[in-house]
């Protein structure tokens, strides 16, 4: 009986630890965008005079899009869509801290970048 428990317990613990290791907390600098436009709002902003990236992102979110985060050309899905500071940073460059697993990030902090 002890042998069976040990045989089941050890692989279970290893898988559990590996899962924890995959979700690494990190801080990335990039843009909070929407799932409809993704990495670039250029298509929409070029066709609508005066439309900013922020206004485009907010419009797409209102139309049913989801928040995404774009950093170094990679688009990350955001797991916790109801995180309070996402709307404040929509369409803006921010430093975003969270747990990254594959192409998904669970946000824990959003810090606005200082305007130059």
N, CA, C and O of each residue as an XYZ file, in Angstrom:
464
protein
N       0.823     -1.197      0.000
C       0.000      0.000      0.000
C       0.868      1.262      0.000
O       0.585      2.212     -0.729
N       1.926      1.268      0.820
C       2.823      2.430      0.865
C       3.490      2.643     -0.484
O       3.674      3.779     -0.921
N       3.852      1.551     -1.140
C       4.502      1.633     -2.439
C       3.560      2.270     -3.472
O       3.998      3.081     -4.288
N       2.295      1.913     -3.441
C       1.307      2.463     -4.376
C       1.130      3.958     -4.123
O       1.094      4.749     -5.066
N       1.021      4.348     -2.851
C       0.870      5.767     -2.527
C       2.093      6.569     -2.962
O       1.957      7.658     -3.520
N       3.264      6.044     -2.714
C       4.493      6.715     -3.105
C       4.579      6.842     -4.626
O       5.023      7.867     -5.143
N       4.158      5.814     -5.330
C       4.182      5.816     -6.785
C       3.248      6.882     -7.351
O       3.552      7.491     -8.377
N       2.127      7.108     -6.696
C       1.175      8.115     -7.157
C       1.531      9.522     -6.672
O       1.334     10.499     -7.394
N       2.044      9.619     -5.474
C       2.312     10.905     -4.864
C       3.490     11.636     -5.506
O       3.395     12.835     -5.768
N       4.579     10.950     -5.759
C       5.781     11.598     -6.282
C       5.534     12.219     -7.663
O       5.871     13.389     -7.850
N       4.966     11.505     -8.633
C       4.698     12.168     -9.923
C       3.698     13.325     -9.784
O       3.815     14.331    -10.484
N       2.736     13.187     -8.903
C       1.767     14.261     -8.683
C       2.432     15.523     -8.161
O       2.109     16.625     -8.605
N       3.347     15.373     -7.232
C       4.080     16.517     -6.701
C       4.957     17.153     -7.768
O       5.030     18.378     -7.860
N       5.623     16.335     -8.574
C       6.480     16.869     -9.630
C       5.681     17.676    -10.646
O       6.124     18.740    -11.080
N       4.516     17.182    -11.027
C       3.653     17.910    -11.960
C       3.182     19.214    -11.316
O       3.142     20.251    -11.978
N       2.829     19.172    -10.044
C       2.398     20.376     -9.338
C       3.478     21.432     -9.282
O       3.204     22.608     -9.518
N       4.695     21.039     -8.974
C       5.810     21.982     -8.927
C       6.144     22.524    -10.315
O       6.479     23.701    -10.454
N       6.056     21.693    -11.325
C       6.326     22.144    -12.694
C       5.293     23.181    -13.123
O       5.643     24.150    -13.797
N       4.047     23.002    -12.752
C       2.994     23.958    -13.078
C       3.265     25.292    -12.408
O       3.091     26.340    -13.030
N       3.684     25.273    -11.157
C       4.010     26.512    -10.459
C       5.182     27.225    -11.116
O       5.201     28.453    -11.199
N       6.143     26.469    -11.575
C       7.322     27.061    -12.196
C       6.978     27.718    -13.533
O       7.633     28.684    -13.926
N       5.967     27.215    -14.236
C       5.593     27.773    -15.529
C       4.939     29.141    -15.400
O       5.078     29.972    -16.297
N       4.230     29.391    -14.308
C       3.570     30.683    -14.095
C       4.527     31.597    -13.350
O       4.549     31.624    -12.120
N       5.313     32.340    -14.103
C       6.329     33.200    -13.509
C       5.839     34.641    -13.454
O       5.362     35.183    -14.451
N       5.962     35.259    -12.275
C       5.591     36.664    -12.156
C       6.670     37.502    -12.819
O       7.860     37.339    -12.554
N       6.232     38.396    -13.682
C       7.162     39.231    -14.428
C       6.549     40.604    -14.676
O       5.336     40.778    -14.567
N       7.377     41.556    -15.004
C       6.917     42.899    -15.378
C       7.346     43.151    -16.809
O       8.521     43.018    -17.152
N       6.376     43.519    -17.645
C       6.610     43.793    -19.054
C       6.146     45.202    -19.378
O       5.199     45.702    -18.771
N       6.804     45.839    -20.324
C       6.362     47.140    -20.812
C       5.754     46.939    -22.187
O       6.352     46.317    -23.065
N       4.550     47.480    -22.358
C       3.859     47.322    -23.626
C       2.564     48.117    -23.608
O       2.431     49.093    -22.869
N       1.618     47.694    -24.421
C       0.362     48.417    -24.591
C      -0.815     47.524    -24.256
O      -0.863     46.358    -24.649
N      -1.772     48.090    -23.518
C      -3.029     47.389    -23.299
C      -3.892     47.665    -24.523
O      -4.181     48.817    -24.845
N      -4.293     46.613    -25.189
C      -5.066     46.735    -26.413
C      -6.349     45.915    -26.284
O      -6.785     45.591    -25.179
N      -6.936     45.590    -27.412
C      -8.162     44.795    -27.435
C      -7.984     43.633    -28.409
O      -7.124     43.676    -29.289
N      -8.790     42.611    -28.245
C      -8.656     41.406    -29.057
C      -9.070     41.619    -30.509
O      -8.685     40.831    -31.373
N      -9.836     42.655    -30.798
C     -10.248     42.905    -32.179
C      -9.101     43.503    -33.005
O      -8.896     43.112    -34.154
N      -8.365     44.435    -32.431
C      -7.248     45.087    -33.145
C      -5.918     44.398    -32.861
O      -5.027     44.408    -33.710
N      -5.774     43.810    -31.698
C      -4.539     43.125    -31.350
C      -3.357     44.062    -31.232
O      -3.386     45.011    -30.449
N      -2.311     43.800    -32.013
C      -1.061     44.545    -31.885
C      -1.111     45.934    -32.511
O      -0.275     46.777    -32.184
N      -2.067     46.198    -33.401
C      -2.066     47.488    -34.089
C      -3.477     48.015    -34.338
O      -4.363     47.292    -34.793
N      -3.656     49.283    -34.028
C      -4.929     49.962    -34.295
C      -4.858     50.734    -35.616
O      -5.789     51.469    -35.945
N      -3.776     50.579    -36.372
C      -3.516     51.379    -37.574
C      -4.647     51.298    -38.597
O      -5.001     52.313    -39.197
N      -5.210     50.133    -38.803
C      -6.270     49.971    -39.798
C      -7.474     50.844    -39.448
O      -8.061     51.484    -40.321
N      -7.833     50.864    -38.172
C      -9.000     51.641    -37.751
C      -8.679     53.127    -37.645
O      -9.476     53.960    -38.076
N      -7.530     53.473    -37.080
C      -7.220     54.885    -36.875
C      -6.932     55.605    -38.190
O      -7.179     56.806    -38.296
N      -6.416     54.898    -39.190
C      -6.142     55.554    -40.474
C      -7.427     55.884    -41.222
O      -7.455     56.831    -42.007
N      -8.467     55.136    -40.997
C      -9.736     55.359    -41.683
C     -10.670     56.313    -40.965
O     -11.709     56.681    -41.513
N     -10.331     56.719    -39.761
C     -11.181     57.598    -38.964
C     -10.337     58.731    -38.395
O      -9.585     58.534    -37.440
N     -10.463     59.902    -38.978
C      -9.660     61.054    -38.555
C      -9.861     61.351    -37.070
O     -10.991     61.412    -36.586
N      -8.766     61.533    -36.365
C      -8.810     61.904    -34.953
C      -9.001     60.737    -33.994
O      -9.005     60.944    -32.780
N      -9.158     59.523    -34.500
C      -9.333     58.359    -33.631
C      -7.977     57.944    -33.078
O      -7.060     57.624    -33.834
N      -7.858     57.953    -31.757
C      -6.606     57.558    -31.105
C      -6.617     56.066    -30.817
O      -7.663     55.420    -30.878
N      -5.451     55.526    -30.505
C      -5.366     54.115    -30.115
C      -6.241     53.848    -28.897
O      -6.908     52.817    -28.824
N      -6.241     54.771    -27.944
C      -7.047     54.606    -26.735
C      -8.537     54.571    -27.076
O      -9.259     53.688    -26.612
N      -8.995     55.524    -27.881
C     -10.413     55.575    -28.255
C     -10.809     54.324    -29.041
O     -11.901     53.787    -28.857
N      -9.922     53.870    -29.907
C     -10.180     52.657    -30.686
C     -10.307     51.440    -29.768
O     -11.239     50.648    -29.901
N      -9.363     51.300    -28.839
C      -9.399     50.170    -27.905
C     -10.682     50.183    -27.074
O     -11.325     49.148    -26.902
N     -11.047     51.347    -26.565
C     -12.265     51.436    -25.752
C     -13.508     51.116    -26.574
O     -14.428     50.468    -26.074
N     -13.546     51.564    -27.834
C     -14.685     51.261    -28.703
C     -14.769     49.761    -28.985
O     -15.853     49.179    -28.944
N     -13.633     49.141    -29.267
C     -13.620     47.701    -29.538
C     -14.010     46.897    -28.301
O     -14.696     45.881    -28.411
N     -13.578     47.346    -27.130
C     -13.943     46.670    -25.883
C     -15.442     46.787    -25.639
O     -16.085     45.831    -25.207
N     -15.987     47.952    -25.915
C     -17.428     48.168    -25.750
C     -18.216     47.287    -26.724
O     -19.327     46.857    -26.416
N     -17.639     47.022    -27.895
C     -18.291     46.204    -28.917
C     -18.118     44.703    -28.668
O     -18.565     43.888    -29.475
N     -17.474     44.332    -27.559
C     -17.356     42.911    -27.220
C     -15.953     42.349    -27.246
O     -15.758     41.167    -26.962
N     -14.972     43.169    -27.582
C     -13.590     42.697    -27.560
C     -13.115     42.464    -26.131
O     -13.743     42.915    -25.173
N     -12.030     41.774    -26.008
C     -11.422     41.487    -24.703
C     -10.104     42.231    -24.605
O      -9.475     42.535    -25.619
N      -9.683     42.526    -23.371
C      -8.375     43.139    -23.155
C      -7.275     42.151    -23.543
O      -7.364     40.959    -23.248
N      -6.246     42.659    -24.203
C      -5.024     41.907    -24.460
C      -3.858     42.827    -24.132
O      -4.033     44.039    -24.005
N      -2.683     42.259    -23.997
C      -1.486     43.036    -23.714
C      -0.471     42.737    -24.800
O      -0.217     41.574    -25.113
N       0.114     43.784    -25.379
C       1.080     43.635    -26.461
C       2.441     44.106    -25.967
O       2.603     45.264    -25.582
N       3.423     43.199    -25.980
C       4.784     43.521    -25.553
C       5.766     42.824    -26.484
O       5.658     41.620    -26.715
N       6.712     43.568    -27.012
C       7.738     43.025    -27.904
C       7.130     42.252    -29.072
O       7.663     41.222    -29.482
N       6.021     42.746    -29.602
C       5.381     42.124    -30.755
C       4.537     40.905    -30.438
O       3.929     40.333    -31.342
N       4.482     40.496    -29.189
C       3.696     39.334    -28.797
C       2.398     39.797    -28.146
O       2.401     40.726    -27.338
N       1.297     39.155    -28.495
C      -0.008     39.490    -27.932
C      -0.349     38.458    -26.854
O      -0.436     37.261    -27.125
N      -0.542     38.952    -25.622
C      -0.901     38.095    -24.489
C      -2.391     38.257    -24.188
O      -2.902     39.376    -24.149
N      -3.072     37.156    -23.978
C      -4.445     37.211    -23.475
C      -4.381     37.588    -22.009
O      -3.436     37.217    -21.313
N      -5.369     38.318    -21.534
C      -5.422     38.692    -20.124
C      -6.496     37.850    -19.450
O      -7.666     37.889    -19.829
N      -6.077     37.086    -18.442
C      -6.990     36.150    -17.776
C      -8.043     36.865    -16.931
O      -9.217     36.495    -16.957
N      -7.628     37.879    -16.189
C      -8.553     38.570    -15.287
C      -9.030     39.875    -15.938
O      -8.525     40.960    -15.648
N     -10.016     39.731    -16.822
C     -10.553     40.839    -17.611
C     -11.153     41.956    -16.767
O     -11.268     43.088    -17.237
N     -11.532     41.658    -15.541
C     -12.172     42.672    -14.686
C     -11.177     43.431    -13.803
O     -11.599     44.163    -12.908
N      -9.875     43.277    -14.029
C      -8.876     43.991    -13.233
C      -9.093     45.489    -13.409
O      -9.157     45.971    -14.540
N      -9.206     46.225    -12.324
C      -9.648     47.622    -12.317
C      -8.830     48.556    -13.204
O      -9.413     49.408    -13.874
N      -7.517     48.432    -13.236
C      -6.684     49.397    -13.952
C      -6.549     49.132    -15.450
O      -5.881     49.896    -16.145
N      -7.166     48.071    -15.961
C      -7.065     47.787    -17.390
C      -7.720     48.890    -18.220
O      -7.152     49.329    -19.219
N      -8.902     49.339    -17.819
C      -9.587     50.385    -18.584
C      -8.785     51.680    -18.569
O      -8.683     52.364    -19.588
N      -8.218     52.015    -17.417
C      -7.421     53.239    -17.297
C      -6.228     53.221    -18.262
O      -5.843     54.266    -18.786
N      -5.651     52.056    -18.495
C      -4.471     51.949    -19.346
C      -4.754     51.531    -20.781
O      -3.821     51.348    -21.564
N      -6.031     51.375    -21.140
C      -6.376     50.923    -22.493
C      -5.807     51.866    -23.549
O      -6.003     53.079    -23.476
N      -5.108     51.310    -24.518
C      -4.526     52.088    -25.592
C      -3.268     52.843    -25.214
O      -2.733     53.601    -26.023
N      -2.796     52.650    -24.012
C      -1.632     53.378    -23.495
C      -0.456     52.422    -23.266
O      -0.636     51.212    -23.135
N       0.745     52.994    -23.221
C       1.928     52.225    -22.867
C       2.016     52.157    -21.351
O       1.960     53.179    -20.667
N       2.154     50.941    -20.833
C       2.173     50.710    -19.392
C       3.250     49.690    -19.040
O       3.770     48.983    -19.903
N       3.569     49.633    -17.757
C       4.338     48.525    -17.215
C       3.323     47.634    -16.521
O       2.635     48.067    -15.597
N       3.231     46.401    -16.964
C       2.238     45.470    -16.448
C       2.949     44.336    -15.727
O       3.864     43.720    -16.273
N       2.528     44.065    -14.507
C       3.096     42.976    -13.713
C       2.044     41.896    -13.564
O       0.872     42.186    -13.320
N       2.467     40.641    -13.711
C       1.529     39.541    -13.549
C       2.195     38.197    -13.733
O       3.395     38.104    -13.990
N       1.396     37.165    -13.596
C       1.863     35.794    -13.778
C       1.626     35.383    -15.223
O       0.491     35.381    -15.698
N       2.704     35.034    -15.919
C       2.623     34.649    -17.324
C       2.686     33.139    -17.438
O       3.592     32.497    -16.907
N       1.701     32.576    -18.147
C       1.687     31.159    -18.466
C       1.407     31.042    -19.954
O       0.280     31.260    -20.398
N       2.424     30.698    -20.719
C       2.262     30.619    -22.175
C       1.962     31.992    -22.744
O       2.761     32.918    -22.611
N       0.786     32.122    -23.390
C       0.409     33.409    -23.980
C      -0.683     34.113    -23.165
O      -1.396     34.972    -23.684
N      -0.806     33.746    -21.902
C      -1.815     34.345    -21.028
C      -1.145     34.956    -19.805
O      -0.234     34.376    -19.216
N      -1.622     36.142    -19.440
C      -1.087     36.820    -18.259
C      -2.231     37.126    -17.299
O      -3.293     37.594    -17.709
N      -2.001     36.857    -16.021
C      -2.940     37.224    -14.968
C      -2.358     38.462    -14.306
O      -1.337     38.387    -13.623
N      -3.009     39.600    -14.506
C      -2.479     40.898    -14.105
C      -2.584     41.099    -12.597
O      -3.612     40.801    -11.989
N      -1.496     41.615    -11.999
C      -1.522     41.976    -10.586
C      -1.264     43.467    -10.383
O      -1.575     44.013     -9.324
N      -0.685     44.140    -11.413
C      -0.408     45.576    -11.279
C      -0.258     46.202    -12.665
O       0.330     45.612    -13.571
N      -0.803     47.405    -12.803
C      -0.631     48.207    -14.016
C      -0.091     49.561    -13.603
O      -0.694     50.246    -12.777
N       1.040     49.954    -14.172
C       1.633     51.273    -13.876
C       1.748     52.033    -15.189
O       2.356     51.556    -16.147
N       1.163     53.208    -15.218
C       1.220     54.046    -16.416
C       2.650     54.532    -16.631
O       3.338     54.884    -15.673
N       3.096     54.552    -17.872
C       4.405     55.084    -18.221
C       4.336     56.597    -18.193
O       3.316     57.181    -18.560
N       5.401     57.233    -17.764
C       5.436     58.694    -17.728
C       5.534     59.232    -19.138
O       6.295     58.730    -19.965
N       4.754     60.256    -19.393
C       4.776     60.921    -20.714
C       6.069     61.692    -20.862
O       6.529     62.326    -19.912
N       6.660     61.644    -22.046
C       7.927     62.354    -22.294
C       7.674     63.674    -22.929
O       8.617     64.414    -23.212
